[in-house]
Amino acid sequence: MHSYELFNDYEKSEWRLNEIPWDSIDRTQVKPEYVRLARSAVMGECNSIAALHGFLNESSDDYDFAAYASIWGYQEIKHHYAFKTWLQHLGEDVPESRVEATREAYPPGITVAATLATNIISELTVCHVYTKLARHITEPVLKRILSLASQDESRHAREFTAYCKARFERHPEEKPSVLETLYVYTADPSRLVKHPVSVFKGELPGVADGGETIDDAFAYFMELEQGNLSKLQSVIYNRFSTLTGYQLERPANVRRALMDCTSKLEARAQA
């Protein structure tokens, strides 16, 4: 069982909140934008409860993935609490009412593979953003949290990719839905950084109330990186090229791949 192997592997790389030197927070290095970043990270990471609920609902026939999703959920909650603890040490926090507003489970994906693909994109995106932000942040404890969380997100992206590939082996008919998902998250020129939390939770009552959301972290990333998304886009397209077997570099490639994949499945069904 893959989740069993991962459980043992993750324990070797596990980090704990009580190991972070909270007394070493350098208040002289804390900028207002760092506080906004941490608040937006809390609002992004707390959605893991809604996502875990959805994963468990959609994996009623797959104990292995459900077990992994539970491990993933624990680590994501730890990210939430790490950013929250940093804020609390500064006398800042996110109102619990805003966190509670995100609780409802995500709607089921078009297919299980599409749900997995959505999370691959979100993990790759957050990993990239956290890694880049950590290089700019000068407050050492927040820098450390971002670095630790980005390493977790990298592992998560790898495992969601593995589970999606395994899903294809059992359900090849779900591959078009993965290509559709990739297109939805990469083809909108007005929102070059797109994340499920923004898409599904950003406008909920209690969330869209003027407080920080995950989009604030992305906006700060875009500001620091001067809008350069070429590396992130390359990472996402390369991952999905490996996953689907199509060479994907831009939305046009995704459209062509979707048409080809759909026509092959239809021909196979008619044979």
C-alpha positions as CSV (number, residue, x, y, z in Angstrom):
1,M,0.0,0.0,0.0
2,H,1.6,3.2,-1.2
3,S,0.2,5.3,1.7
4,Y,1.9,3.0,4.2
5,E,5.3,3.5,2.5
6,L,4.6,7.3,2.5
7,F,3.7,7.3,6.1
8,N,7.0,5.9,7.1
9,D,8.9,8.2,4.7
10,Y,7.1,11.3,5.9
11,E,7.9,10.5,9.5
12,K,11.6,10.9,8.6
13,S,11.1,14.4,7.2
14,E,8.5,15.5,9.8
15,W,8.8,18.8,11.4
16,R,6.9,20.0,14.5
17,L,5.6,23.4,15.7
18,N,7.4,23.0,19.0
19,E,10.7,22.8,17.2
20,I,10.3,26.2,15.6
21,P,12.2,28.9,17.7
22,W,9.2,31.2,18.2
23,D,11.3,33.3,20.7
24,S,13.6,34.1,17.8
25,I,11.1,36.1,15.8
26,D,12.9,39.3,14.9
27,R,10.3,42.0,15.3
28,T,12.6,44.6,13.7
29,Q,12.3,42.6,10.5
30,V,8.5,42.2,10.5
31,K,6.9,44.3,7.8
32,P,3.2,45.0,7.3
33,E,3.3,43.0,4.1
34,Y,4.6,40.0,6.0
35,V,1.6,40.1,8.4
36,R,-0.7,40.3,5.4
37,L,1.2,37.3,3.8
38,A,0.8,35.2,6.9
39,R,-2.9,36.0,7.2
40,S,-3.5,35.1,3.6
41,A,-1.5,31.8,4.1
42,V,-3.8,31.0,7.1
43,M,-6.8,31.5,4.8
44,G,-5.3,29.3,2.1
45,E,-4.1,26.5,4.4
46,C,-7.3,26.2,6.5
47,N,-9.1,25.0,3.4
48,S,-7.5,21.7,3.8
49,I,-10.4,20.6,6.0
50,A,-12.9,21.2,3.1
51,A,-10.5,19.5,0.7
52,L,-10.0,16.5,3.0
53,H,-13.8,16.1,3.3
54,G,-14.1,16.1,-0.5
55,F,-11.2,13.6,-0.9
56,L,-12.8,11.2,1.5
57,N,-16.2,11.5,-0.1
58,E,-14.7,10.8,-3.6
59,S,-12.4,7.9,-2.5
60,S,-15.0,5.6,-1.0
61,D,-13.6,2.7,-3.1
62,D,-9.9,3.6,-2.5
63,Y,-8.6,3.1,1.0
64,D,-5.0,3.7,0.0
65,F,-5.7,7.2,-1.3
66,A,-8.1,8.0,1.6
67,A,-5.3,7.1,4.0
68,Y,-2.8,9.3,2.1
69,A,-5.4,12.2,2.0
70,S,-5.6,11.9,5.8
71,I,-1.8,12.2,6.1
72,W,-1.9,15.2,3.7
73,G,-4.6,16.8,5.7
74,Y,-2.6,16.6,8.9
75,Q,0.4,18.3,7.3
76,E,-1.7,21.0,5.7
77,I,-3.3,21.8,9.1
78,K,0.2,22.1,10.5
79,H,0.9,24.8,7.9
80,H,-2.2,26.6,8.9
81,Y,-1.2,26.5,12.6
82,A,2.4,27.5,11.9
83,F,1.3,30.7,10.2
84,K,-1.3,31.3,12.9
85,T,1.3,30.8,15.7
86,W,3.7,33.3,14.0
87,L,0.8,35.9,13.9
88,Q,-0.2,35.3,17.5
89,H,3.4,35.9,18.7
90,L,3.0,39.3,17.1
91,G,-0.4,40.0,18.6
92,E,-2.0,39.4,15.2
93,D,-4.4,36.7,14.2
94,V,-7.2,35.8,11.7
95,P,-10.7,35.8,13.2
96,E,-12.0,32.3,13.7
97,S,-15.3,33.3,11.9
98,R,-13.3,33.7,8.7
99,V,-11.7,30.2,9.0
100,E,-15.1,28.7,9.9
101,A,-16.6,30.2,6.7
102,T,-14.3,27.9,4.6
103,R,-15.5,24.6,6.3
104,E,-18.0,23.3,3.7
105,A,-16.6,20.5,1.5
106,Y,-15.4,21.3,-2.0
107,P,-17.9,20.1,-4.7
108,P,-16.9,16.8,-6.3
109,G,-14.8,17.1,-9.4
110,I,-16.0,16.0,-12.9
111,T,-14.1,12.8,-12.2
112,V,-11.8,11.6,-9.4
113,A,-8.8,12.2,-11.7
114,A,-9.9,15.8,-12.3
115,T,-10.0,16.3,-8.5
116,L,-6.5,14.9,-8.2
117,A,-5.3,17.1,-11.1
118,T,-6.7,20.2,-9.4
119,N,-4.7,19.4,-6.3
120,I,-1.5,18.8,-8.4
121,I,-1.9,22.3,-9.7
122,S,-2.5,23.8,-6.3
123,E,0.4,22.0,-4.7
124,L,2.8,23.0,-7.4
125,T,1.6,26.6,-7.3
126,V,1.9,27.0,-3.5
127,C,5.3,25.2,-3.5
128,H,6.6,27.6,-6.1
129,V,5.2,30.7,-4.4
130,Y,6.3,29.8,-0.9
131,T,9.8,28.9,-2.2
132,K,10.2,32.3,-4.0
133,L,8.7,34.2,-1.0
134,A,11.1,32.6,1.4
135,R,14.0,34.0,-0.6
136,H,12.7,37.5,-0.2
137,I,11.5,37.4,3.4
138,T,14.0,38.8,5.9
139,E,12.2,37.7,9.2
140,P,13.9,34.4,10.0
141,V,11.0,32.5,11.6
142,L,8.5,33.3,8.8
143,K,11.2,32.4,6.3
144,R,11.7,29.1,7.9
145,I,7.9,28.3,8.0
146,L,7.7,29.1,4.3
147,S,10.7,26.9,3.5
148,L,9.4,24.0,5.5
149,A,5.9,24.3,4.1
150,S,7.2,24.5,0.5
151,Q,9.1,21.2,1.0
152,D,5.9,19.5,2.1
153,E,4.0,20.9,-0.8
154,S,6.6,19.6,-3.2
155,R,6.1,16.1,-1.8
156,H,2.3,16.5,-1.9
157,A,2.4,17.4,-5.6
158,R,4.5,14.3,-6.3
159,E,2.1,12.0,-4.5
160,F,-1.0,13.5,-6.0
161,T,0.6,12.9,-9.4
162,A,1.3,9.3,-8.5
163,Y,-2.3,8.7,-7.4
164,C,-3.6,10.4,-10.6
165,K,-1.4,8.2,-12.7
166,A,-2.7,5.1,-10.9
167,R,-6.2,6.3,-11.4
168,F,-5.6,6.5,-15.2
169,E,-4.5,2.9,-15.2
170,R,-7.9,1.9,-13.8
171,H,-10.0,4.6,-15.5
172,P,-8.3,5.8,-18.8
173,E,-11.6,7.5,-19.7
174,E,-10.9,10.1,-17.1
175,K,-7.8,11.5,-18.9
176,P,-9.8,14.1,-20.9
177,S,-11.1,15.6,-17.6
178,V,-7.6,16.1,-16.4
179,L,-6.7,18.0,-19.6
180,E,-9.8,20.1,-19.2
181,T,-8.8,20.9,-15.6
182,L,-5.4,22.0,-16.7
183,Y,-6.9,24.2,-19.3
184,V,-9.3,25.9,-16.8
185,Y,-6.4,26.7,-14.5
186,T,-3.9,27.9,-17.0
187,A,-5.8,29.5,-19.9
188,D,-7.3,32.6,-18.3
189,P,-5.0,35.6,-19.1
190,S,-6.8,37.8,-16.5
191,R,-5.8,35.4,-13.7
192,L,-2.4,34.0,-14.4
193,V,-2.1,32.6,-10.8
194,K,-5.3,30.6,-10.2
195,H,-5.9,28.4,-7.1
196,P,-8.9,26.3,-6.1
197,V,-9.2,28.2,-2.8
198,S,-9.8,31.4,-4.9
199,V,-12.1,29.7,-7.4
200,F,-14.3,28.0,-4.9
201,K,-14.0,29.9,-1.6
202,G,-12.9,33.4,-2.5
203,E,-16.4,34.9,-2.7
204,L,-18.1,33.0,0.2
205,P,-19.8,35.2,2.8
206,G,-17.4,35.6,5.7
207,V,-14.4,35.2,3.5
208,A,-14.9,38.0,1.0
209,D,-15.3,40.5,3.7
210,G,-12.3,42.7,3.1
211,G,-9.8,40.6,5.0
212,E,-6.9,38.9,3.4
213,T,-7.3,35.8,1.2
214,I,-4.8,33.6,-0.6
215,D,-4.9,36.0,-3.5
216,D,-3.1,38.5,-1.4
217,A,-0.1,36.1,-1.1
218,F,-0.1,35.6,-4.8
219,A,-0.3,39.3,-5.4
220,Y,2.7,39.9,-3.1
221,F,4.6,37.1,-5.0
222,M,3.8,38.7,-8.3
223,E,5.0,42.1,-7.0
224,L,8.3,40.6,-5.7
225,E,8.9,38.5,-8.8
226,Q,7.9,41.4,-11.1
227,G,5.1,39.3,-12.6
228,N,7.4,36.6,-13.9
229,L,5.4,33.3,-14.0
230,S,7.4,31.5,-16.7
231,K,9.1,29.1,-14.2
232,L,5.8,28.2,-12.5
233,Q,4.0,27.7,-15.8
234,S,6.9,25.5,-17.0
235,V,6.7,23.4,-13.9
236,I,3.0,22.8,-14.2
237,Y,3.1,22.0,-17.9
238,N,6.0,19.7,-17.5
239,R,4.3,17.8,-14.7
240,F,1.1,17.3,-16.8
241,S,3.2,16.4,-19.9
242,T,4.7,13.5,-17.9
243,L,1.3,12.6,-16.4
244,T,-0.7,12.5,-19.7
245,G,1.9,11.6,-22.3
246,Y,1.3,14.8,-24.3
247,Q,3.8,17.5,-24.9
248,L,2.2,20.5,-23.2
249,E,3.7,24.0,-23.1
250,R,0.8,26.4,-23.6
251,P,-3.1,26.3,-23.6
252,A,-3.2,25.6,-27.4
253,N,-1.3,22.4,-26.8
254,V,-3.8,21.4,-24.1
255,R,-6.7,22.0,-26.4
256,R,-5.1,19.8,-29.1
257,A,-4.3,17.1,-26.6
258,L,-7.8,17.1,-25.3
259,M,-9.3,16.7,-28.8
260,D,-6.8,13.9,-29.6
261,C,-7.4,12.1,-26.3
262,T,-11.2,12.3,-26.6
263,S,-11.2,11.1,-30.2
264,K,-9.0,8.1,-29.3
265,L,-11.2,7.1,-26.4
266,E,-14.3,7.4,-28.7
267,A,-12.6,5.2,-31.4
268,R,-11.7,2.6,-28.7
269,A,-15.3,2.6,-27.4
270,Q,-16.6,2.0,-30.9
271,A,-14.1,-0.7,-31.8
